[in-house]
Amino acid sequence: MDSETSLTYLESNEGKKSIIALHVDGIIDFCEKRKNEPL
């Protein structure tokens, strides 16, 4: 995928949803790891 195609995808609704999903997955993983650590 060239940079122009990538940019078009990232600016689309589908691309935005993918970016949000990646962030949400990262936040959930972080919270799960923190939950399992002793205080």
PDB file of N, H, CA, C and O in Angstrom:
ATOM      1  N   MET A   1       0.857  -1.177   0.000  1.00  0.00           N
ATOM      2  CA  MET A   1       0.000   0.000   0.000  1.00  0.00           C
ATOM      3  C   MET A   1       0.902   1.239   0.000  1.00  0.00           C
ATOM      4  O   MET A   1       1.763   1.376   0.869  1.00  0.00           O
ATOM      5  N   ASP A   2       0.710   2.134  -0.962  1.00  0.00           N
ATOM      6  H   ASP A   2       0.011   2.022  -1.668  1.00  0.00           H
ATOM      7  CA  ASP A   2       1.534   3.338  -0.986  1.00  0.00           C
ATOM      8  C   ASP A   2       1.004   4.379   0.003  1.00  0.00           C
ATOM      9  O   ASP A   2      -0.078   4.219   0.569  1.00  0.00           O
ATOM     10  N   SER A   3       1.772   5.432   0.200  1.00  0.00           N
ATOM     11  H   SER A   3       2.651   5.562  -0.259  1.00  0.00           H
ATOM     12  CA  SER A   3       1.416   6.407   1.239  1.00  0.00           C
ATOM     13  C   SER A   3       0.110   7.133   0.934  1.00  0.00           C
ATOM     14  O   SER A   3      -0.640   7.463   1.852  1.00  0.00           O
ATOM     15  N   GLU A   4      -0.167   7.381  -0.330  1.00  0.00           N
ATOM     16  H   GLU A   4       0.443   7.112  -1.076  1.00  0.00           H
ATOM     17  CA  GLU A   4      -1.426   8.056  -0.686  1.00  0.00           C
ATOM     18  C   GLU A   4      -2.628   7.171  -0.356  1.00  0.00           C
ATOM     19  O   GLU A   4      -3.631   7.650   0.174  1.00  0.00           O
ATOM     20  N   THR A   5      -2.523   5.885  -0.670  1.00  0.00           N
ATOM     21  H   THR A   5      -1.708   5.496  -1.101  1.00  0.00           H
ATOM     22  CA  THR A   5      -3.591   4.938  -0.353  1.00  0.00           C
ATOM     23  C   THR A   5      -3.751   4.815   1.156  1.00  0.00           C
ATOM     24  O   THR A   5      -4.871   4.772   1.665  1.00  0.00           O
ATOM     25  N   SER A   6      -2.628   4.760   1.872  1.00  0.00           N
ATOM     26  H   SER A   6      -1.718   4.796   1.458  1.00  0.00           H
ATOM     27  CA  SER A   6      -2.669   4.654   3.332  1.00  0.00           C
ATOM     28  C   SER A   6      -3.375   5.858   3.939  1.00  0.00           C
ATOM     29  O   SER A   6      -4.213   5.711   4.829  1.00  0.00           O
ATOM     30  N   LEU A   7      -3.034   7.045   3.459  1.00  0.00           N
ATOM     31  H   LEU A   7      -2.353   7.164   2.736  1.00  0.00           H
ATOM     32  CA  LEU A   7      -3.634   8.266   3.991  1.00  0.00           C
ATOM     33  C   LEU A   7      -5.131   8.291   3.716  1.00  0.00           C
ATOM     34  O   LEU A   7      -5.916   8.663   4.588  1.00  0.00           O
ATOM     35  N   THR A   8      -5.529   7.903   2.522  1.00  0.00           N
ATOM     36  H   THR A   8      -4.892   7.601   1.813  1.00  0.00           H
ATOM     37  CA  THR A   8      -6.954   7.855   2.179  1.00  0.00           C
ATOM     38  C   THR A   8      -7.688   6.902   3.110  1.00  0.00           C
ATOM     39  O   THR A   8      -8.786   7.206   3.577  1.00  0.00           O
ATOM     40  N   TYR A   9      -7.080   5.746   3.379  1.00  0.00           N
ATOM     41  H   TYR A   9      -6.189   5.500   2.999  1.00  0.00           H
ATOM     42  CA  TYR A   9      -7.704   4.767   4.283  1.00  0.00           C
ATOM     43  C   TYR A   9      -7.815   5.339   5.696  1.00  0.00           C
ATOM     44  O   TYR A   9      -8.870   5.237   6.322  1.00  0.00           O
ATOM     45  N   LEU A  10      -6.736   5.941   6.204  1.00  0.00           N
ATOM     46  H   LEU A  10      -5.879   6.023   5.695  1.00  0.00           H
ATOM     47  CA  LEU A  10      -6.750   6.457   7.573  1.00  0.00           C
ATOM     48  C   LEU A  10      -7.758   7.586   7.753  1.00  0.00           C
ATOM     49  O   LEU A  10      -8.298   7.768   8.845  1.00  0.00           O
ATOM     50  N   GLU A  11      -8.015   8.341   6.694  1.00  0.00           N
ATOM     51  H   GLU A  11      -7.577   8.193   5.807  1.00  0.00           H
ATOM     52  CA  GLU A  11      -8.986   9.429   6.781  1.00  0.00           C
ATOM     53  C   GLU A  11     -10.426   8.935   6.625  1.00  0.00           C
ATOM     54  O   GLU A  11     -11.362   9.683   6.904  1.00  0.00           O
ATOM     55  N   SER A  12     -10.615   7.704   6.191  1.00  0.00           N
ATOM     56  H   SER A  12      -9.854   7.097   5.964  1.00  0.00           H
ATOM     57  CA  SER A  12     -11.964   7.164   6.021  1.00  0.00           C
ATOM     58  C   SER A  12     -12.534   6.751   7.377  1.00  0.00           C
ATOM     59  O   SER A  12     -11.798   6.603   8.353  1.00  0.00           O
ATOM     60  N   ASN A  13     -13.848   6.567   7.425  1.00  0.00           N
ATOM     61  H   ASN A  13     -14.446   6.687   6.632  1.00  0.00           H
ATOM     62  CA  ASN A  13     -14.484   6.133   8.677  1.00  0.00           C
ATOM     63  C   ASN A  13     -13.950   4.782   9.128  1.00  0.00           C
ATOM     64  O   ASN A  13     -13.741   4.558  10.320  1.00  0.00           O
ATOM     65  N   GLU A  14     -13.730   3.883   8.175  1.00  0.00           N
ATOM     66  H   GLU A  14     -13.900   4.065   7.206  1.00  0.00           H
ATOM     67  CA  GLU A  14     -13.202   2.553   8.513  1.00  0.00           C
ATOM     68  C   GLU A  14     -11.801   2.669   9.128  1.00  0.00           C
ATOM     69  O   GLU A  14     -11.481   1.982  10.099  1.00  0.00           O
ATOM     70  N   GLY A  15     -10.984   3.535   8.559  1.00  0.00           N
ATOM     71  H   GLY A  15     -11.244   4.093   7.771  1.00  0.00           H
ATOM     72  CA  GLY A  15      -9.637   3.747   9.090  1.00  0.00           C
ATOM     73  C   GLY A  15      -9.670   4.338  10.484  1.00  0.00           C
ATOM     74  O   GLY A  15      -8.913   3.918  11.359  1.00  0.00           O
ATOM     75  N   LYS A  16     -10.546   5.316  10.696  1.00  0.00           N
ATOM     76  H   LYS A  16     -11.161   5.657   9.985  1.00  0.00           H
ATOM     77  CA  LYS A  16     -10.676   5.927  12.026  1.00  0.00           C
ATOM     78  C   LYS A  16     -11.127   4.903  13.055  1.00  0.00           C
ATOM     79  O   LYS A  16     -10.639   4.901  14.185  1.00  0.00           O
ATOM     80  N   LYS A  17     -12.056   4.030  12.673  1.00  0.00           N
ATOM     81  H   LYS A  17     -12.452   4.031  11.755  1.00  0.00           H
ATOM     82  CA  LYS A  17     -12.520   2.979  13.584  1.00  0.00           C
ATOM     83  C   LYS A  17     -11.375   2.032  13.928  1.00  0.00           C
ATOM     84  O   LYS A  17     -11.266   1.586  15.070  1.00  0.00           O
ATOM     85  N   SER A  18     -10.525   1.724  12.958  1.00  0.00           N
ATOM     86  H   SER A  18     -10.614   2.087  12.031  1.00  0.00           H
ATOM     87  CA  SER A  18      -9.386   0.836  13.202  1.00  0.00           C
ATOM     88  C   SER A  18      -8.411   1.462  14.193  1.00  0.00           C
ATOM     89  O   SER A  18      -7.909   0.781  15.087  1.00  0.00           O
ATOM     90  N   ILE A  19      -8.141   2.754  14.036  1.00  0.00           N
ATOM     91  H   ILE A  19      -8.549   3.307  13.310  1.00  0.00           H
ATOM     92  CA  ILE A  19      -7.229   3.449  14.947  1.00  0.00           C
ATOM     93  C   ILE A  19      -7.804   3.450  16.362  1.00  0.00           C
ATOM     94  O   ILE A  19      -7.086   3.177  17.324  1.00  0.00           O
ATOM     95  N   ILE A  20      -9.087   3.756  16.492  1.00  0.00           N
ATOM     96  H   ILE A  20      -9.671   3.978  15.711  1.00  0.00           H
ATOM     97  CA  ILE A  20      -9.736   3.766  17.809  1.00  0.00           C
ATOM     98  C   ILE A  20      -9.694   2.376  18.429  1.00  0.00           C
ATOM     99  O   ILE A  20      -9.424   2.238  19.622  1.00  0.00           O
ATOM    100  N   ALA A  21      -9.959   1.346  17.631  1.00  0.00           N
ATOM    101  H   ALA A  21     -10.178   1.458  16.662  1.00  0.00           H
ATOM    102  CA  ALA A  21      -9.937  -0.029  18.143  1.00  0.00           C
ATOM    103  C   ALA A  21      -8.553  -0.393  18.656  1.00  0.00           C
ATOM    104  O   ALA A  21      -8.439  -1.052  19.690  1.00  0.00           O
ATOM    105  N   LEU A  22      -7.504   0.017  17.964  1.00  0.00           N
ATOM    106  H   LEU A  22      -7.597   0.552  17.125  1.00  0.00           H
ATOM    107  CA  LEU A  22      -6.141  -0.262  18.425  1.00  0.00           C
ATOM    108  C   LEU A  22      -5.873   0.418  19.761  1.00  0.00           C
ATOM    109  O   LEU A  22      -5.280  -0.186  20.655  1.00  0.00           O
ATOM    110  N   HIS A  23      -6.305   1.668  19.903  1.00  0.00           N
ATOM    111  H   HIS A  23      -6.786   2.158  19.176  1.00  0.00           H
ATOM    112  CA  HIS A  23      -6.112   2.385  21.161  1.00  0.00           C
ATOM    113  C   HIS A  23      -6.886   1.723  22.292  1.00  0.00           C
ATOM    114  O   HIS A  23      -6.358   1.555  23.391  1.00  0.00           O
ATOM    115  N   VAL A  24      -8.123   1.349  22.033  1.00  0.00           N
ATOM    116  H   VAL A  24      -8.552   1.486  21.140  1.00  0.00           H
ATOM    117  CA  VAL A  24      -8.949   0.704  23.056  1.00  0.00           C
ATOM    118  C   VAL A  24      -8.313  -0.617  23.488  1.00  0.00           C
ATOM    119  O   VAL A  24      -8.249  -0.913  24.681  1.00  0.00           O
ATOM    120  N   ASP A  25      -7.844  -1.408  22.527  1.00  0.00           N
ATOM    121  H   ASP A  25      -7.896  -1.168  21.558  1.00  0.00           H
ATOM    122  CA  ASP A  25      -7.178  -2.673  22.862  1.00  0.00           C
ATOM    123  C   ASP A  25      -5.951  -2.427  23.734  1.00  0.00           C
ATOM    124  O   ASP A  25      -5.708  -3.161  24.691  1.00  0.00           O
ATOM    125  N   GLY A  26      -5.183  -1.397  23.405  1.00  0.00           N
ATOM    126  H   GLY A  26      -5.381  -0.800  22.627  1.00  0.00           H
ATOM    127  CA  GLY A  26      -3.999  -1.070  24.194  1.00  0.00           C
ATOM    128  C   GLY A  26      -4.357  -0.650  25.609  1.00  0.00           C
ATOM    129  O   GLY A  26      -3.680  -1.043  26.559  1.00  0.00           O
ATOM    130  N   ILE A  27      -5.407   0.141  25.764  1.00  0.00           N
ATOM    131  H   ILE A  27      -5.957   0.460  24.992  1.00  0.00           H
ATOM    132  CA  ILE A  27      -5.851   0.588  27.089  1.00  0.00           C
ATOM    133  C   ILE A  27      -6.340  -0.597  27.910  1.00  0.00           C
ATOM    134  O   ILE A  27      -6.031  -0.697  29.097  1.00  0.00           O
ATOM    135  N   ILE A  28      -7.096  -1.493  27.292  1.00  0.00           N
ATOM    136  H   ILE A  28      -7.346  -1.412  26.327  1.00  0.00           H
ATOM    137  CA  ILE A  28      -7.596  -2.681  28.000  1.00  0.00           C
ATOM    138  C   ILE A  28      -6.426  -3.551  28.449  1.00  0.00           C
ATOM    139  O   ILE A  28      -6.405  -4.017  29.587  1.00  0.00           O
ATOM    140  N   ASP A  29      -5.454  -3.774  27.565  1.00  0.00           N
ATOM    141  H   ASP A  29      -5.472  -3.395  26.640  1.00  0.00           H
ATOM    142  CA  ASP A  29      -4.275  -4.571  27.934  1.00  0.00           C
ATOM    143  C   ASP A  29      -3.545  -3.937  29.108  1.00  0.00           C
ATOM    144  O   ASP A  29      -3.149  -4.635  30.042  1.00  0.00           O
ATOM    145  N   PHE A  30      -3.363  -2.619  29.072  1.00  0.00           N
ATOM    146  H   PHE A  30      -3.684  -2.052  28.314  1.00  0.00           H
ATOM    147  CA  PHE A  30      -2.678  -1.906  30.151  1.00  0.00           C
ATOM    148  C   PHE A  30      -3.428  -2.085  31.468  1.00  0.00           C
ATOM    149  O   PHE A  30      -2.815  -2.359  32.500  1.00  0.00           O
ATOM    150  N   CYS A  31      -4.747  -1.930  31.435  1.00  0.00           N
ATOM    151  H   CYS A  31      -5.244  -1.707  30.596  1.00  0.00           H
ATOM    152  CA  CYS A  31      -5.560  -2.062  32.651  1.00  0.00           C
ATOM    153  C   CYS A  31      -5.511  -3.487  33.193  1.00  0.00           C
ATOM    154  O   CYS A  31      -5.441  -3.687  34.406  1.00  0.00           O
ATOM    155  N   GLU A  32      -5.547  -4.467  32.311  1.00  0.00           N
ATOM    156  H   GLU A  32      -5.604  -4.305  31.326  1.00  0.00           H
ATOM    157  CA  GLU A  32      -5.483  -5.871  32.741  1.00  0.00           C
ATOM    158  C   GLU A  32      -4.149  -6.155  33.430  1.00  0.00           C
ATOM    159  O   GLU A  32      -4.116  -6.840  34.453  1.00  0.00           O
ATOM    160  N   LYS A  33      -3.057  -5.640  32.884  1.00  0.00           N
ATOM    161  H   LYS A  33      -3.084  -5.084  32.053  1.00  0.00           H
ATOM    162  CA  LYS A  33      -1.738  -5.850  33.495  1.00  0.00           C
ATOM    163  C   LYS A  33      -1.659  -5.163  34.850  1.00  0.00           C
ATOM    164  O   LYS A  33      -1.128  -5.731  35.805  1.00  0.00           O
ATOM    165  N   ARG A  34      -2.186  -3.942  34.942  1.00  0.00           N
ATOM    166  H   ARG A  34      -2.617  -3.480  34.167  1.00  0.00           H
ATOM    167  CA  ARG A  34      -2.158  -3.195  36.210  1.00  0.00           C
ATOM    168  C   ARG A  34      -2.995  -3.894  37.272  1.00  0.00           C
ATOM    169  O   ARG A  34      -2.629  -3.911  38.447  1.00  0.00           O
ATOM    170  N   LYS A  35      -4.120  -4.471  36.856  1.00  0.00           N
ATOM    171  H   LYS A  35      -4.417  -4.458  35.902  1.00  0.00           H
ATOM    172  CA  LYS A  35      -5.030  -5.139  37.781  1.00  0.00           C
ATOM    173  C   LYS A  35      -4.339  -6.335  38.439  1.00  0.00           C
ATOM    174  O   LYS A  35      -4.616  -6.657  39.594  1.00  0.00           O
ATOM    175  N   ASN A  36      -3.448  -6.984  37.707  1.00  0.00           N
ATOM    176  H   ASN A  36      -3.223  -6.722  36.768  1.00  0.00           H
ATOM    177  CA  ASN A  36      -2.786  -8.183  38.207  1.00  0.00           C
ATOM    178  C   ASN A  36      -1.518  -7.894  39.010  1.00  0.00           C
ATOM    179  O   ASN A  36      -0.914  -8.814  39.561  1.00  0.00           O
ATOM    180  N   GLU A  37      -1.109  -6.623  39.083  1.00  0.00           N
ATOM    181  H   GLU A  37      -1.600  -5.875  38.636  1.00  0.00           H
ATOM    182  CA  GLU A  37       0.090  -6.272  39.846  1.00  0.00           C
ATOM    183  C   GLU A  37      -0.280  -6.007  41.299  1.00  0.00           C
ATOM    184  O   GLU A  37      -1.333  -5.437  41.581  1.00  0.00           O
ATOM    185  N   PRO A  38       0.589  -6.423  42.223  1.00  0.00           N
ATOM    186  CA  PRO A  38       0.322  -6.101  43.636  1.00  0.00           C
ATOM    187  C   PRO A  38       0.475  -4.600  43.878  1.00  0.00           C
ATOM    188  O   PRO A  38       1.261  -3.932  43.205  1.00  0.00           O
ATOM    189  N   LEU A  39      -0.267  -4.086  44.825  1.00  0.00           N
ATOM    190  H   LEU A  39      -0.905  -4.628  45.372  1.00  0.00           H
ATOM    191  CA  LEU A  39      -0.194  -2.652  45.130  1.00  0.00           C
ATOM    192  C   LEU A  39       1.012  -2.341  45.981  1.00  0.00           C
ATOM    193  O   LEU A  39       1.236  -1.184  46.335  1.00  0.00           O
TER     194      LEU A  39
END
